[in-house]
Amino acid sequence: PISFPEAFLPQALLSAPQTAFDALLIENNPARTLTILNNVISENPDTPLSPSALYLQALAYDFSGDRERARATYYDIWERYSDSIWGEISAPHLELR
């Protein structure tokens, strides 16, 4: 019999919980945002963050003054998701300020 080709399933990605967005955008608390995201990552060590969650992480690093980590995260988004809106909006953050 003819066999079917092996199915390719997209890798699951972790979304940022609403509390992480609220912490950054409403409470203006980037440290809390990073704590929430780090907890999500530690609870799911084999699953990467989604591009939107990575962007939120990069913004939180940026707003907390950690420019090096912010730049590294923006670069990661740009490199992995360059054809998406997340890659496009990360690119300007890679330019020197």
ABEGO torsion letter per residue (X at the ends): XBBBBBBBBBBBBBBBBAAAAAAAAAAGBAAAAAAAAAAAAAABAABBBBAAAAAAAAAAAAAAGBAAAAAAAAAAAAAAAAABAAAAAAAAAABBX
